Amino acid sequence: MLGDPDRLKQLALILLDNAIKYTPPEGHIWVSVREDHAAAELRVVDDGPGIPAERLPHLFDRFYRGGTLARGRDDGGAGLGLAIAREIAQGYGGTIAVESTVERGTAFTVQFPLLAPVMPYRPADTATAPSPISIASQTETD
């Protein structure tokens, strides 16, 4: 895929920052990047406190603040991080999704479409290659 490295880094840092903020010190965070069929996938999973189902539809709304930190204090955020992450993902034709279970953890998955593979240039074998296409302008006398 092609993309601005700074924006892609920003998206990853938003997800990692949230995982770190909301996962207690004894918790775990897993990050994976892989190619999945026609998409590049970034997945950030934690075993933190999870997010109640009624909050999930609002997580990507601007200024939505989902609550307090796992350690019981306000996170101090403005509620823009996940909205920015969604804008970055969508700006590259991608998607971002969240799955969460209270007391079990949360997973954010971002997928970006891959570019179509480009075949390297190879001189055509005249016996098997189709005739080259030429574009020529036609005149009124043609």
Backbone as numpy.savetxt, mean C-alpha at the origin, in Angstrom:
# Nx Ny Nz CAx CAy CAz Cx Cy Cz
6.88 -1.63 -9.69 6.04 -0.47 -9.69 6.93 0.76 -9.69
6.40 1.82 -10.16 7.10 3.10 -10.10 6.41 3.96 -9.06
7.19 4.70 -8.31 6.60 5.58 -7.32 7.66 6.46 -6.69
7.21 7.50 -6.05 8.09 8.42 -5.34 8.57 7.73 -4.06
9.85 7.47 -3.94 10.35 6.76 -2.75 9.99 7.47 -1.44
9.96 8.79 -1.45 9.62 9.52 -0.22 8.18 9.27 0.19
7.25 9.23 -0.77 5.84 8.99 -0.43 5.63 7.54 0.03
6.29 6.61 -0.64 6.16 5.20 -0.25 6.76 4.96 1.13
7.87 5.61 1.41 8.48 5.53 2.74 7.54 6.15 3.78
6.91 7.27 3.44 5.97 7.92 4.36 4.82 6.97 4.71
4.28 6.30 3.71 3.19 5.36 3.94 3.64 4.25 4.89
4.79 3.67 4.63 5.30 2.58 5.48 5.54 3.09 6.91
6.09 4.28 7.04 6.36 4.82 8.38 5.07 5.11 9.15
4.03 5.54 8.47 2.74 5.77 9.14 2.25 4.46 9.75
2.28 3.39 8.96 1.80 2.11 9.46 2.68 1.57 10.59
3.98 1.70 10.44 4.90 1.24 11.49 4.76 2.07 12.76
4.63 3.38 12.62 4.47 4.25 13.77 3.21 3.89 14.55
2.11 3.66 13.85 0.87 3.27 14.53 1.04 1.93 15.24
1.68 0.99 14.59 1.89 -0.32 15.21 2.73 -0.18 16.48
3.77 0.63 16.42 4.63 0.83 17.59 3.86 1.54 18.71
3.09 2.57 18.35 2.32 3.32 19.36 1.30 2.46 20.08
0.61 1.63 19.32 -0.53 0.91 19.88 -0.23 -0.50 20.36
1.00 -0.97 20.19 1.36 -2.30 20.67 2.12 -2.16 21.98
1.69 -2.87 23.01 2.39 -2.77 24.30 3.84 -3.26 24.19
4.69 -2.86 25.13 6.12 -3.22 25.05 6.38 -4.71 24.90
5.54 -5.55 25.47 5.75 -7.00 25.35 5.15 -7.59 24.07
4.54 -6.73 23.26 3.91 -7.19 22.02 4.90 -7.38 20.88
4.36 -7.78 19.73 5.18 -8.06 18.55 4.59 -7.36 17.34
5.48 -7.01 16.40 5.08 -6.39 15.13 5.81 -7.15 14.02
5.07 -7.51 12.99 5.63 -8.19 11.83 5.42 -7.32 10.60
6.43 -7.25 9.76 6.34 -6.49 8.52 6.76 -7.42 7.39
5.96 -7.43 6.33 6.34 -8.23 5.16 6.08 -7.43 3.90
6.92 -7.68 2.92 6.76 -7.10 1.58 6.89 -8.27 0.62
5.94 -8.38 -0.29 5.99 -9.48 -1.24 5.24 -9.11 -2.51
5.47 -9.90 -3.52 4.72 -9.78 -4.77 3.61 -10.81 -4.71
2.40 -10.36 -4.96 1.23 -11.25 -4.91 0.51 -11.13 -6.25
0.73 -12.07 -7.13 0.15 -12.07 -8.47 0.54 -10.79 -9.20
-0.38 -9.90 -9.41 -0.11 -8.66 -10.16 0.05 -7.47 -9.23
0.37 -7.70 -7.96 0.47 -6.60 -7.00 1.70 -6.75 -6.12
2.22 -5.60 -5.69 3.22 -5.56 -4.63 2.45 -5.32 -3.34
2.80 -6.06 -2.30 2.03 -5.98 -1.06 2.93 -5.67 0.12
2.51 -4.68 0.92 3.13 -4.36 2.19 2.13 -4.70 3.27
2.57 -5.47 4.27 1.65 -5.87 5.34 2.34 -5.60 6.68
1.62 -4.89 7.57 2.10 -4.61 8.91 1.09 -5.21 9.88
1.55 -6.14 10.70 0.68 -6.88 11.62 1.23 -6.73 13.04
0.32 -6.54 13.99 0.74 -6.50 15.39 -0.18 -7.37 16.23
0.29 -7.70 17.43 -0.54 -8.46 18.34 -0.97 -7.59 19.52
-1.21 -6.32 19.21 -1.63 -5.35 20.21 -3.09 -5.52 20.60
-3.69 -4.45 21.15 -5.03 -4.55 21.71 -6.15 -4.67 20.68
-5.85 -4.44 19.42 -6.89 -4.52 18.40 -7.75 -3.27 18.37
-8.64 -3.21 17.41 -9.51 -2.07 17.19 -10.94 -2.58 17.18
-11.83 -1.97 17.96 -13.23 -2.41 17.94 -13.84 -2.28 16.54
-14.68 -3.21 16.18 -15.28 -3.27 14.84 -15.99 -1.98 14.46
-16.63 -1.30 15.41 -17.36 -0.08 15.07 -16.44 1.08 14.69
-15.15 0.98 15.02 -14.20 2.04 14.66 -13.55 1.80 13.30
-13.52 0.58 12.84 -12.82 0.24 11.60 -13.27 1.06 10.39
-14.57 1.29 10.17 -14.97 2.04 8.98 -14.48 3.49 8.97
-14.07 4.02 10.11 -13.68 5.43 10.21 -12.17 5.64 10.25
-11.39 4.59 10.31 -9.95 4.72 10.53 -9.25 5.58 9.48
-9.72 5.56 8.25 -9.04 6.29 7.19 -9.64 7.68 6.95
-10.60 8.07 7.79 -11.20 9.41 7.69 -10.22 10.43 8.27
-10.15 11.59 7.61 -9.30 12.66 8.14 -9.80 13.10 9.51
-8.86 13.34 10.40 -9.08 13.82 11.76 -9.76 12.81 12.69
-9.96 11.59 12.22 -10.54 10.58 13.10 -9.44 10.05 14.01
-9.72 10.08 15.29 -8.78 9.55 16.28 -9.46 8.38 16.96
-8.86 7.22 16.81 -9.50 5.99 17.25 -9.48 5.73 18.74
-8.81 6.55 19.53 -8.82 6.31 20.96 -7.47 6.51 21.60
-7.26 5.83 22.68 -6.04 6.00 23.46 -5.03 4.92 23.09
-3.83 5.15 23.52 -2.78 4.16 23.31 -3.06 2.91 24.13
-2.42 1.85 23.75 -2.56 0.59 24.48 -2.13 0.78 25.94
-1.25 1.73 26.18 -0.76 1.95 27.54 -1.66 2.91 28.31
-2.84 3.26 27.76 -3.83 4.00 28.50 -3.76 5.51 28.42
-2.86 6.08 27.61 -2.83 7.53 27.50 -3.13 7.96 26.07
-3.51 9.21 25.92 -3.86 9.76 24.61 -2.64 9.73 23.70
-2.83 9.40 22.43 -1.69 9.31 21.51 -1.21 10.67 21.03
-1.98 11.73 21.22 -1.57 13.06 20.83 -1.60 13.31 19.33
-2.04 12.35 18.54 -2.06 12.52 17.09 -3.22 13.39 16.63
-3.12 13.82 15.38 -4.16 14.68 14.80 -5.20 13.89 14.01
-4.99 12.60 13.84 -5.94 11.80 13.08 -5.76 11.92 11.58
-4.55 12.22 11.14 -4.30 12.37 9.71 -3.47 11.25 9.10
-2.73 10.51 9.91 -1.80 9.52 9.39 -2.42 8.51 8.45
-3.48 7.84 8.87 -4.07 6.81 8.02 -4.79 7.41 6.81
-5.31 8.63 6.95 -5.91 9.30 5.79 -4.83 9.59 4.75
-3.66 10.02 5.19 -2.54 10.26 4.28 -2.09 8.95 3.65
-2.00 7.90 4.44 -1.60 6.58 3.91 -2.56 6.14 2.82
-3.85 6.33 3.03 -4.84 5.94 2.02 -4.67 6.77 0.76
-4.43 8.07 0.90 -4.24 8.93 -0.27 -3.01 8.51 -1.08
-1.95 8.16 -0.39 -0.74 7.71 -1.09 -1.03 6.41 -1.83
-1.65 5.45 -1.16 -1.95 4.16 -1.80 -2.84 4.36 -3.02
-3.92 5.12 -2.87 -4.84 5.35 -3.97 -4.20 6.15 -5.09
-3.28 7.05 -4.74 -2.59 7.85 -5.75 -1.76 7.00 -6.70
-1.35 5.83 -6.26 -0.60 4.90 -7.11 -1.48 3.76 -7.60
-2.80 3.94 -7.53 -3.71 2.91 -8.01 -3.84 1.73 -7.07
-3.41 1.90 -5.83 -3.42 0.81 -4.87 -4.58 0.87 -3.90
-4.55 -0.05 -2.96 -5.58 -0.13 -1.94 -4.90 -0.30 -0.58
-5.63 0.07 0.46 -5.18 -0.18 1.83 -6.38 -0.73 2.59
-6.13 -1.76 3.36 -7.22 -2.41 4.11 -6.74 -2.71 5.52
-7.70 -2.83 6.43 -7.38 -3.16 7.81 -8.26 -4.31 8.27
-7.67 -5.19 9.06 -8.39 -6.28 9.73 -7.96 -6.20 11.19
-8.91 -6.34 12.11 -8.55 -6.26 13.50 -9.51 -7.04 14.37
-8.98 -7.59 15.44 -9.77 -8.29 16.44 -9.31 -7.78 17.81
-10.27 -7.32 18.60 -9.95 -6.81 19.93 -9.22 -7.89 20.73
-8.17 -7.46 21.40 -7.30 -8.31 22.22 -6.48 -9.33 21.44
-6.49 -9.23 20.11 -5.70 -10.18 19.31 -4.75 -9.47 18.36
-5.10 -8.25 17.91 -4.18 -7.53 17.05 -4.82 -6.96 15.80
-3.97 -6.30 15.02 -4.41 -5.57 13.83 -3.45 -5.84 12.68
-4.00 -5.87 11.47 -3.18 -6.04 10.26 -3.60 -5.00 9.23
-2.63 -4.25 8.73 -2.86 -3.33 7.62 -2.18 -3.92 6.40
-2.91 -3.95 5.29 -2.37 -4.49 4.04 -2.52 -3.43 2.95
-1.40 -3.12 2.31 -1.39 -2.17 1.20 -0.98 -2.95 -0.05
-1.74 -2.77 -1.12 -1.39 -3.42 -2.39 -1.30 -2.38 -3.49
-0.24 -2.51 -4.29 -0.02 -1.64 -5.45 0.04 -2.52 -6.70
-0.62 -2.10 -7.78 -0.52 -2.89 -9.02 0.91 -2.83 -9.56
1.37 -3.95 -10.08 2.69 -4.00 -10.70 2.59 -3.51 -12.14
3.68 -2.99 -12.63 3.73 -2.62 -14.04 3.75 -3.88 -14.87
3.22 -3.81 -16.07 3.29 -4.94 -16.99 4.76 -5.20 -17.31
5.18 -6.45 -17.36 6.58 -6.71 -17.68 6.92 -6.22 -19.08
8.11 -5.67 -19.20 8.58 -5.18 -20.49 9.56 -6.20 -21.04
9.29 -6.65 -22.24 10.16 -7.63 -22.87 11.42 -6.92 -23.36
12.58 -7.51 -23.12 13.80 -6.89 -23.62 13.83 -6.91 -25.15
14.48 -5.93 -25.73 14.57 -5.88 -27.19 15.49 -6.99 -27.67
14.98 -7.71 -28.67 15.79 -8.75 -29.34 15.57 -8.57 -30.83
16.65 -8.60 -31.60 16.45 -8.50 -33.06 15.56 -9.64 -33.54
14.65 -9.32 -34.40 13.70 -10.32 -34.89 14.38 -11.30 -35.83
13.98 -12.55 -35.68 14.40 -13.58 -36.61 13.45 -13.46 -37.80
13.96 -13.14 -38.97 13.11 -12.86 -40.12 12.25 -14.04 -40.54
12.66 -15.25 -40.21 11.86 -16.41 -40.62 10.63 -16.58 -39.75
10.71 -16.18 -38.48 9.58 -16.40 -37.57 8.91 -15.12 -37.11
9.57 -14.00 -37.27 9.01 -12.75 -36.77 8.00 -12.18 -37.75
6.96 -11.55 -37.26 6.02 -10.90 -38.16 6.70 -9.73 -38.86
6.13 -9.34 -39.97 6.67 -8.21 -40.73 6.62 -6.96 -39.87
7.64 -6.12 -40.00 7.61 -4.88 -39.24 6.47 -3.99 -39.73
5.97 -3.21 -38.83 4.89 -2.27 -39.18 5.55 -0.95 -39.50
5.19 -0.38 -40.63 5.71 0.94 -40.93 4.55 1.90 -41.02
4.81 3.07 -40.55 3.79 4.13 -40.61 4.30 5.15 -41.59
3.54 5.36 -42.62 3.92 6.33 -43.62 2.72 7.22 -43.90
2.99 8.44 -44.22 1.86 9.32 -44.50 1.42 9.05 -45.94
0.15 9.16 -46.15 -0.40 8.97 -47.48 -0.66 10.34 -48.09
-0.41 10.39 -49.38 -0.73 11.64 -50.10 -2.00 11.41 -50.88
-2.53 12.46 -51.42 -3.79 12.35 -52.19 -3.63 11.49 -53.43
-2.42 11.32 -53.91 -2.22 10.52 -55.11 -2.09 9.04 -54.81
-1.98 8.65 -53.57 -1.83 7.23 -53.24 -3.08 6.46 -53.49
